[in-house]
């Protein structure tokens, strides 16, 4: 699972991390995912494959 929440500490909450412990933080300013190709590849490496489900 990935989130795209603004990284501003006043808007960032950890409530989701209590439910889903391995959340990939993809967001940047304003919640727009500024990860680029490298960040998206890093995100896809954390996704489970069909064999891991």
C-alpha positions as CSV (number, residue, x, y, z in Angstrom):
1,X,0.0,0.0,0.0
2,X,1.2,3.5,-0.8
3,X,0.1,6.8,0.5
4,X,0.4,10.2,-1.2
5,X,-0.1,12.5,1.8
6,X,1.6,15.8,2.1
7,X,4.8,15.4,4.1
8,X,3.9,18.5,6.2
9,X,4.1,17.2,9.8
10,X,0.9,19.0,10.8
11,X,-1.0,17.1,8.1
12,X,0.8,13.8,8.5
13,X,-0.9,11.3,10.8
14,X,0.3,7.9,11.9
15,X,-3.2,6.4,12.4
16,X,-2.9,4.5,9.1
17,X,0.3,2.9,10.2
18,X,-1.5,1.2,13.1
19,X,-3.8,-0.5,10.7
20,X,-1.3,-1.2,7.8
21,X,2.2,-1.4,9.2
22,X,4.1,-1.4,5.9
23,X,2.9,1.8,4.2
24,X,5.1,3.2,1.4
25,X,5.2,7.0,1.7
26,X,5.0,8.2,-1.9
27,X,3.7,11.7,-1.4
28,X,5.4,15.0,-1.7
29,X,4.3,18.7,-1.4
30,X,0.6,19.0,-1.5
31,X,0.2,15.2,-1.6
32,X,1.3,15.0,-5.2
33,X,3.4,11.9,-5.8
34,X,6.8,13.4,-6.7
35,X,8.6,10.0,-6.6
36,X,9.5,9.9,-10.3
37,X,10.6,6.7,-12.0
38,X,13.1,5.7,-9.3
39,X,10.5,6.2,-6.5
40,X,7.9,4.2,-8.3
41,X,10.3,1.4,-9.0
42,X,11.1,1.4,-5.2
43,X,7.4,1.2,-4.5
44,X,6.8,-1.7,-6.9
45,X,9.6,-3.6,-5.3
46,X,7.6,-3.6,-2.0
47,X,4.4,-4.9,-3.7
48,X,3.8,-8.6,-3.1
49,X,3.9,-11.0,-6.0
50,X,1.1,-13.5,-6.7
51,X,3.2,-16.2,-5.0
52,X,3.5,-14.1,-1.8
53,X,-0.3,-13.4,-1.5
